[in-house]
């Protein structure tokens, strides 16, 4: 037969470890969420940079077409 004191200590330790496991799982989820934030921000920044580059290229192209292809007034 098991010693009642030993059984009680084992049960208490098991409960402590379960609680610790729950806290660590929560902490890990928080760390993963925080780690994902910069990756999301980086993707947004990349998209915005690409969009801005496209707009600049379009503006430059339109400006060049207007400058080069407009008839010059007679002097």
Secondary structure as UniProt FT lines:
FT   HELIX           4..69
//
